[in-house]
Each structure stands twice: as C-alpha cells, then as structure tokens.
C-alpha cells in the first residue's frame, strides 16, 4: 500500500511487526518511580498527598479525592491508597511502616 507516494506496508497490519524494535524489552514501570527505586518517587508523592489530606481533613481519603500540591500538580489520592492496599504484599516494610504511621489500619504487620 502506498500513501503520498511512499510504501507504508499492508493495510491493517501493525507497524514494525517482526522487526528488532518490536522485540526490544519493554521498559518497566519501576523506571517511573514505582517500587524499583529506593523509596520510590511515586510512593513518596502518594505519602505526601495522603499526609496533606489527613492533616487537613483528619481522616482517610474517600472516593474522588484529588490532592493539589503547591506547584499546581495533582494527585489522585483515592486511587493511590486503593492501589497500595491491593498490592500491599509487594510493598517494602518501610513503605508499609510509613502507611501504618499515618493510621492506615491494613498496613500494620
């Protein structure tokens, strides 16, 4: 199939099928600050948002809680805490301890 005079391959086939680019290892989510880094920036940001919310409201975030940081960024604290609970068996002891220190009942050892 051609488009604007260039060969673009077959219609409907995904690009680079079978090329070395498609066989390259996928980057892991840990590179974005998840569990892969020491402390993890994602969990640090979540703990910061959770701490900010509990200091202001005095309780655990419910549904649809979006914390706003001074720099204008936002954090979906409700989803974050739910994800931490779902994957608590993969959290490090220090991360569980930090959550327990904030009053999260399921984070206690």
N, C-alpha and C positions, 0 to 999 in steps of 0.2 A: 504494500500500500504506500502511496506517496502523498505527501502533503506539502504544498508550496514548492514542488519540485524535488523534495528530499524523501529518501526512503525512510519510513517510520515503522517498518515492520508490519506484522499482521494486525488486522483489526481485532480488538478484544483480547489480545494476549498481553500479559503483564510485562513491563519493560525489564530488561536485563535478566530474563529467565535463563538460568544456566551459566550466567557469567560469574566471574570471580567476585564481583561486587555483591551478588546475592548470596554467596557462600561465606562472606565475611562474618565474623562473630558479631552478634548484636551487643550494643553497649548495655550494661546493666543499669538498673535504676539506682544502684548504690552510688553511681557517679554523680547523681543529682543531690546527694546529701542524705540518703536514707541510712540504712543500717551499716553500709560499707565503710563509712568514715568514723573515726574515733569521736564518739559523741553524736555525730550526725547533725548536720545543719537543719534538716527537716524536723527532727525531734526537738532540737533547741528552739526553733521558731514556734513549734507547737506548744512546748512548755511555757514559752514567753506569753503566747496568746492565752493559754489556759490560766496562767498566774494573773495576767491582767484582768481577765474576766472574773475570776473568783475574788480578787481584791475589790473589784467594783460591785459585783452582784452578791457575793457571799455564798455561792453555791455552784454546783456543777452545770456546765452549759447544756442547754436543751437543744431541740431541733432548730435549725435555721439560724444558728449563732455565727455571725461573721465579725471577727475582731479586727479593728482598724489600728494599724501602728502609726506612730507619729510621722513617718516618712511617706505615708499615703498608701502603703501596701495593705492588703487584706489577707486574712487567714480564716479558712472555714473550720473553725474550732470544733463545731459539732461533728463534722465528718471525721476530722483528725482523731478525736477521742474515741469515736466508734471504731475506726481502723486500728487504733492501738489496742483496744480491747479484743478485737477479732484476731489480731496477730500477736497477742501477748506472750505466746510460747516462743516467739522469735526475738523478743526484746532482751537486751542485756540486763544484768542485775542492777547496774547503775541507773538505767533508764526506768526500770520498774520501781526502784527506790525513789527516784525523783517524782514519779507519779504518785506513789504512796505518800510521800511527804506533802503533796498537795491535796491529800484527802481522797484519792481515788481508791475506793474500797477493794476492787478486784485486783489491784496491783500489789497487795500485800503478799509476801512469800508464803 
